[in-house]
Amino acid sequence: MKLSDFDFDLPEDLIATRPVRPRPAARLLLAEGARISDRHVADLPEILRPGDLLVINRTRVIPARLSGTRLRNSVQGAVRANVELTLLEPLPDGQWRALAKPLRKLAEGERVEIAEGFAADVTARSAEDVTLRFTLEGDAFHAALDAAGQMPLPPYIAGRRKADAQDREDYQTVFARDPGAVAAPTASLHFDDGLMDALKARGVRFADVTLHIGAGTFLPVKVDDIRDHQMHAEWGELPEAAANAITETRAAGGRVIPVGTTALRLIETAATGPGQIAPWRGKTDIFITPGYRFRVSDGLMTNFHLPKSTLMMLVSALMGPEPIRAIYAHAIAARYRFFSYGDASLLLP
């Protein structure tokens, strides 16, 4: 299929720059096959059935944008120059890949001072990013990062306004636990403790997984033939408890519904066959496009995605290209709010 098959016109005023309050007050487009209805996220306890399983991503977004300074030589002597860093992903040896501005002026061996006692040494540089070793590790590193960093808002929000203190709460799920993501699993942003309690009272179960979302989720597809696109890899883990919950749900006739494309990509990676799954840990670069046969996912709760994105390809694979065009046409006509801080959809093929 061609990239243009996943394009659509979106009015700019439908791009949300702030979420609604309270979280479950967001609108919910419910698509059951070809039938579309307009609901709210707060309606999930009456929409879902007892015995359904929601798979949620427990990743925690880190405040990955850092401002620092480096020493540079000039005719006036050594002076401080500003450096902007955006962490991309942790490496197995404790270092981090990061974007840097200005990249070309950073050299291997240089140190970027971020705050008192908190700095990053450049251990390698490529044409696109740098590798950093921070002067702090473990809990001390995360405490310093929390104090100095800003939330890494998606480009389509960051281009309209700067991140602020409110984003610390808004761009984090209520069940975030494992730090490592540089983007939020945005469908999960619609949940609060009250909604979770109501769903549990309804008999809906939850399975916890982790997939650390990288900045690659925002990279545009640059090839015309989507078969030529190389997906970014992201680290994830599906523990034994989640694998057992999925197996039990399917055996009992319940539906397995990932909350977010990240949870869906993870469980489809961990699937060992139709209706079968096992614990899994590692990096996934699964690329789901029309024609893919879903092995354990019976539906998907997700926000509305960018034109010509890999996530548009994923939802087209789930619902079918023509039905998803109808769903998005309805969402635009009904003025649903789009992207990370926007409204949600519940897609049930």
C-alpha positions, -999 to 999 in steps of 0.1 A, spaced: 0 0 0 10 36 -6 16 62 21 -10 84 5 -36 57 14 -34 68 50 -37 106 45 -66 128 54 -73 165 59 -74 176 95 -85 211 105 -57 225 127 -82 237 154 -90 201 162 -54 195 175 -57 195 213 -31 214 232 -46 207 267 -66 177 279 -102 180 292 -109 178 329 -118 155 345 -100 129 325 -130 106 318 -149 136 305 -131 131 272 -154 121 243 -152 85 231 -161 74 195 -174 39 198 -170 19 166 -185 -16 167 -179 -29 133 -196 -4 109 -218 11 137 -205 44 152 -218 61 183 -207 91 202 -200 85 239 -177 96 267 -148 77 283 -168 78 315 -193 54 298 -167 26 296 -182 7 326 -215 3 308 -199 -3 273 -175 -31 284 -187 -65 296 -178 -83 328 -149 -106 320 -133 -82 295 -96 -75 300 -80 -41 295 -42 -43 289 -25 -11 303 10 2 298 26 11 331 55 30 316 63 63 332 73 94 311 105 110 322 110 147 319 134 141 291 141 177 279 171 192 296 188 226 293 225 229 300 257 247 291 291 237 278 324 255 279 336 267 245 366 286 234 363 320 218 384 351 212 373 363 246 385 330 262 364 301 276 327 310 277 295 291 284 272 281 255 237 268 258 228 232 249 194 216 247 192 178 252 162 154 246 168 119 260 158 92 235 164 59 252 185 43 280 213 19 268 221 -14 285 253 0 300 236 29 318 243 55 291 216 74 272 210 82 235 199 119 231 192 146 206 213 177 211 211 213 198 235 224 185 246 189 177 275 197 153 293 218 180 293 190 206 324 169 206 332 135 222 346 141 257 328 174 263 307 179 294 272 195 295 265 210 329 228 208 337 225 217 374 247 217 404 261 182 408 243 170 377 261 168 343 264 147 312 296 136 294 294 131 256 309 96 250 300 94 213 284 115 186 268 104 153 252 125 125 219 124 143 224 121 181 248 118 210 255 92 236 257 105 272 270 92 305 254 111 334 273 119 366 245 104 386 229 70 386 198 52 399 175 70 422 198 100 424 197 104 386 159 102 384 156 127 413 179 152 395 161 146 362 127 153 378 141 185 392 158 198 361 139 183 331 107 192 312 81 169 299 88 160 263 55 172 247 49 159 211 60 183 183 25 192 174 19 206 209 54 219 216 52 239 184 21 257 198 32 263 234 59 255 258 57 227 284 48 239 318 42 226 353 7 214 345 21 190 319 39 171 347 5 159 358 -14 160 325 12 140 304 14 111 329 -10 83 335 -25 77 369 -10 41 369 25 51 356 52 31 374 83 22 354 103 52 343 118 52 308 93 66 282 98 98 264 62 99 252 30 90 270 7 61 262 -19 87 255 -51 65 254 -43 58 291 -44 95 300 -82 93 301 -83 71 332 -85 83 368 -89 63 400 -127 67 400 -130 52 365 -106 24 374 -128 15 405 -160 16 384 -145 -7 358 -134 -32 385 -168 -31 401 -183 -39 366 -161 -70 365 -135 -57 340 -100 -69 347 -66 -53 341 -33 -67 329 -2 -46 334 26 -45 308 54 -21 301 66 -6 268 89 24 270 78 47 242 107 63 223 109 95 203 107 74 172 70 73 176 68 108 162 91 102 132 74 106 99 72 79 73 94 90 45 88 62 19 60 60 -6 57 22 -4 50 14 33 67 -20 29 100 -1 28 95 17 61 117 6 90 100 8 124 118 21 155 125 -4 182 112 0 218 119 -20 249 90 -38 266 80 -65 290 50 -87 293 52 -104 326 38 -139 334 8 -125 353 -3 -105 322 2 -135 299 -19 -157 322 -46 -130 324 -48 -128 286 -49 -166 283 -76 -169 309 -97 -142 294 -97 -157 260 -105 -191 274 -135 -177 293 -149 -159 262 -139 -124 274 -123 -98 251 -87 -87 253 -86 -49 247 -53 -31 248 -54 5 260 -32 22 234 -13 11 204 18 5 226 1 -21 246 -13 -37 214 21 -38 197 36 -54 228 10 -82 232 10 -90 195 48 -92 197 45 -116 226 18 -138 210 31 -173 201 2 -182 178 -35 -175 173 -50 -169 208 -17 -179 224 8 -158 243 38 -162 266 58 -139 289 82 -118 269 110 -92 274 131 -74 249 128 -49 220 100 -49 195 99 -32 161 66 -49 150 50 -30 121 13 -36 118 -3 -27 85 -35 -38 66 -34 -76 60 -19 -83 95 -38 -111 114 -42 -101 150 -35 -130 173 -46 -119 208 -61 -84 205 -99 -82 202 -102 -45 200 -83 -13 209 -89 19 228 -68 46 213 -67 84 205 -69 98 170 -37 96 151 -16 117 126 -22 114 89 2 91 71 16 77 104 24 41 113 -5 43 139 -30 51 111 -17 20 94 -22 0 126 -58 11 132 -65 5 95 -53 -30 99 -76 -35 129 -108 -21 114 -101 -22 77 -90 8 55 -124 18 44 -141 16 78 -113 36 94 -117 63 68 -154 65 78 -145 66 115 -121 95 110 -145 113 87 -171 111 115 -146 122 141 -137 153 121 -173 162 112 -183 157 149 -153 178 160 -135 153 181 -102 166 195 -71 149 180 -37 135 190 -21 131 225 -43 154 245 -74 147 224 -104 124 226 -105 87 224 -119 59 203 -129 23 212 -124 2 181 -142 -32 182 -140 -50 148 
